[in-house]
């Protein structure tokens, strides 16, 4: 009798499992288009199995993070000298990913690596915001807590949605997917999201969408020699006419492309599409791989979209987007996490970009936010050494997180072992917009660069040499439109005509020499004090 009872229980259990599987399979087939579009059934079952498996793990890890956070709150409430930072954000980072799955695509991030990065962000107190919140913050109409960030995904692929959504749901995160309507609306793609999947995506409350353009995501020929470049930032070759398009034709083409993409998305999904992500992350600035890029896309994009995003290249500009930066009122940068970064490394990089407070002193460690623009830099023996590459003429570093500083005094205790010139950077926005005190053996100049155009606004040449031997102190002092340059406490030159566009900005240091491989400077101490 016991054997019969046991067998009955086994039968009941097996039937129950079978019934559940039947319901899941039936639901999958009956809702296939809404949830999975035209994906092959092998992919669908793989996503269901992996998402079911990972969701269980995610919930456990998320609960552990919640428990740790609760313990930290309890601890901080019982320690009067808590260092917990609870201020408002001054600048915001934006992250961009492409596909997230175990595969070999060049822009693919392994699922475990993606999971590690997002859990690390959550554990460190980083929280996502919506696109609307990002836009309101940048307009200056909304305050957001520090460690807020916008999470975005390019191309609108299935592997940027199906493996990602369960993790976003568990972490209470949101995301923005930049869609290619040419591949997603009215198509039966196995790679890109279908319009039915995007319907389900928008209904989840987790996702928003933006535009990634219509045809500008596909490389096109730019000459008769079959040279292919990104068509958004290059004149394309008109094969039938045997010539390159004119600037007027280029502007008309990209205007039609960006406008038709927005209209297609708005008409199909009944949402406002106010944001655009530049294909390949480029908006027309010259790059190593594309020196002839055409800077017309920004002008067109800002007429069609409220915000547009490009990829940040380490060096040359801050990693975060500063609130109400008039020089970037429409154009915003995104950080693309490296596939090899651990979650801890991603957190470290974002923490280094957080807005820094005054007074400030360096060097303290090598991960505090110094970004190299060019040259070689090392952090060792409590000093920063900046020098030219073996075949270069100089080097520049600047301090990430200092872009909001206004009136301050930079003091650098340093040596110039090769007796070459150096500059203290002030009101630095990017390498095309900054002021500097340029110290050379034969002169001291106050220089400013606006939109890439550099000029000397004040200088002195009598009384050199101006770069002392051994250890000495150099200063750059900015107050309003006034900037002064000093060596060992002696003011050498002052100007009261700093460009109003440089009303705020960060700090850095540069070394330069016309002789190849010679320039170097050793920074023993670097301090910035509020005036």
Residue, then its C-alpha position, 0 to 999 in steps of 0.5 A: x500500500x505504501x508503494x502505491x501511495x508513493x507511486x501516486x505522489x510521483x505520478x501527481x508530481x510528474x503530471x503537475x510539472x508537465x502541466x506547468x510546462x504545457x502552460x509555459x509552452x502554450x503561453x510562449x506560442x500564443x504570445x510569441x510575437x509580442x514577447x519574442x517577435x520572429x525569433x527562432x524557437x531555439x533562441x526563445x527556449x534558450x532565453x526562457x531557460x537562461x532567464x528563469x535560471x538567472x532570475x533566481x540568482x539575481x533575486x538572491x544577490x539583490x536581497x544580499x545587497x539590500x541586507x548589506x545596505x540596511x546594515x550600513x544604514x543602521x551602522x551610520x545611524x549609530x556613528x556620529x562621524x559618518x562619511x556617507x555622502x548624501x548630496x545632490x548631483x552636479x554632473x551625470x554619467x551615461x553608460x552605453x552597452x550593445x549586445x549582452x549575451x555569451x557570444x563573440x560579437x565585437x561589441x558583445x559583453x558576456x552576460x556574467x560580466x554585465x551582471x557583475x558590473x550592474x550588481x557592483x553599481x547597485x551595491x555602491x549606491x548607483x541608481x538609474x534615472x529615466x531619460x526624461x529625468x536626465x533631460x530635466x536635470x540638464x535643463x536645470x529644472x530637476x535635482x537628482x541625488x549623487x550617483x545617479x546615472x542613465x543606462x542606455x543600449x544601442x541598436x535595439x537588438x534582441x540580445x540587448x533586451x531579453x537577457x537584460x530585462x530580468x536583471x533590470x527588474x530585480x535591481x529596480x533599474x531602467x534603460x533606454x534602447x536606441x532603435x533602428x526603425x529600418x530593422x525593427x518596424x514591419x520586419x521579421x528580423x532574427x537579430x533586431x527587436x520586432x515592433x511587437x517586442x518593442x510594444x511589450x518592452x514599452x509596456x513593462x515600465x522598465x524601458x524607454x526608446x530613442x532613435x539611432x537613425x534610419x540609414x546612417x548606421x550602415x557604412x557607405x562609400x565615400x569615394x570611387x575607390x570603395x572607401x567606406x565610412x560612417x555616412x552621418x559624418x562623411x560626404x558619400x560617393x554618388x556612383x551614378x554621377x561619379x562624384x561626392x555629394x555637396x554639403x547641401x546634399x549632405x545636410x538634406x540627406x542626414x536631415x531626412x534620415x534623422x527626421x524620418x527615423x523619429x517620425x517612424x518610431x513616434x507613429x508606430x509606438x505612439x511615444x515622444x522620441x526626443x533623443x538620438x544616439x550617434x551611430x558609431x558614437x561619432x558626431x563629426x569630430x576628427x578621429x584617428x580612423x576618420x580625420x575627414x569627418x564632417x561636423x554637420x550632424x550636430x546642427x541637424x540633430x539639435x533641430x530634431x531631437x532635444x538630446x543626442x549622445x556620442x561615445x566618450x573617448x578617454x582623454x580630452x574631456x570630462x567623463x560626466x555631463x555637467x548641468x547647464x553646460x552652455x557649450x554642450x546644451x544638446x550634445x552629451x557623452x556616454x561611457x562604454x564599459x570595457x568588456x574586460x572591466x570587473x564590476x569593481x573597476x567600473x565603480x572605481x572609474x565612475x567614483x573618480x568622475x564624481x564632482x570633487x570638492x574644494x580644497x583639493x590636494x594631490x597626489x593621494x593615489x593613482x585612481x583619483x581621477x587624473x585623465x591623460x590626454x597625451x604623453x606618458x604619466x606615472x604615479x609613484x613615490x608620492x609624485x606624478x611624473x608627466x613626460x612626452x612619448x619617445x617620439x612626442x613633444x609633450x603631455x597633458x593631464x587634467x582632473x576628472x570631476x573638477x569641471x564645476x569649479x569656479x574661482x580658485x587658486x592652483x598651486x603646484x610644487x614641481x620640478x622641470x628636470x629637462x628645463x622645459x616649459x609647462x602650463x597650469x590649466x584652469x577653467x578647463x572644459x575640454x581640450x578645445x575650451x580652456x585657459x592656461x598659464x604657460x610658463x617657459x624659460x623665455x616667457x610667461x603667457x596667459x592663453x585661452x582656447x575657445x572652440x579650438x582657437x588658441x590665442x595669447x591674451x597677455x604675456x611677459x618676456x623680459x626678466x627670464x629665465x622663468x622656469x627655475x632650477x630645482x623644486x619651485x612653486x607655480x600658481x594660476x589664480x582665477x577670479x571671475x574674468x581675471x587670471x594671474x600667473x605666479x612663480x614662487x609667490x611672485x605674480x608675473x602676468x595678469x589679465x582681466x579679459x578671460x572669455x565669459x565662456x570660461x566662467x567655470x572649469x577644471x584644472x590640469x597640467x601640461x608640459x611641452x618642448x619642440x625637441x622630440x621626447x624631451x618634455x617632462x615635469x614632476x609634480x610633488x604636490x598639487x593643491x586647489x583652494x577656493x578663492 
